[in-house]
Amino acid sequence: MHATEHFLLPASLSKRSRALPLDMKSLDGDGAFEGYASLFNREDLGHDVIAPGAFRESLRSRGAQRIKMLFQHDPAEPIGVWDEIREDARGLYVRGQLMTAVAKAREVLALMRAGALDGLSIGFKAVKARRDAVSGVRRLEKVDLWEISVVTFPMLPGARVESVKTRPFAVRAPTMREFERWLTRDAGLTRLEASAVLRSGFHGLKALRDASRTFDDDAVLASRFRDAARLMSAT
């Protein structure tokens, strides 16, 4: 499957999607769930990177209520509504509700619970973008967000759905593996970045960041860790 898909829209608009595993923080019995539909500054298999702030104008003009929740980008398969869509330091946070009165939504909920369906994909029109001539990576600086779909095939490999959030630090010190999972899953670090922290502490992360042209600055990094800690303490 090609990483970027095309869809037909009225008035010859070109719409594209960017998919990643559904990084759920919770999945309730009534079909409510939350997670991230996009992560900032992470290259996908289609060589797209979404910049912080890319969704700002679209969210301001549309709001969550006018952005559709679909199944597999099919406009004939609405399966719920988005209650909240916002940018934070990590990416595009979403909170929605599957409409379990709809048969397809009940199927989706059952598959999500089983871990068989674990992807989110954004449907959008690129408004402002620039492509690096050397790497070929396209940095999306402004997008017009149309819909967010629950999909089968994620674009970012290696991530996993967690239907129930755990708190490994609440009653004891974490193991190295648990801390690495927290760094990657909740604080939003890559595995390479998490390994640098485990190996050399935050000095190792700083050295890695200094060697990267696209890594977050100190304020953004601190915000990401605060968000991750808040998510953990809220569960």
BELVEN-V592835 format. One line per field, one symbol per residue. ss: DSSP state (h for helix, s for strand, l for the rest). psi: psi as a letter, one per 40 degrees, with the letter a starting at -180 (. if undefined). A space follows every 10 residues. Layout:
BEGIN
ss=???
psi=???
END
This chain:
BEGIN
ss=lllllssslh hhlsssssss sllllsslll lssssssssl lllllllsss lllllhhhhh hhlhhhlsss sllsssssss ssssssslll ssssssssll llhhhhhhhh hhhhllllss ssssssssss sllllllsss ssssssssss slllllllll lllsllllll lllllhhhhh hhhhhlllll hhhhhhhhhh hhhhhhhhhh lllllllhhh hhhhhhhhhh hhhll
psi=hidhiiihii ffihhiihii ihghdihide ehiiaheihi fhhaeefihh ihededdddd ddiddehihi hfeheeghea ihdhhihadd ahhihihhge ehdddddddd dddeeehfii hhhihhdhii hhdddehhhh dhihhdihih idhidhidii hhdhhigeed eiiiiddddd ddddddeeii ddddddddde aedddddddd eheeiiiddd dddddddddd ddee.
END
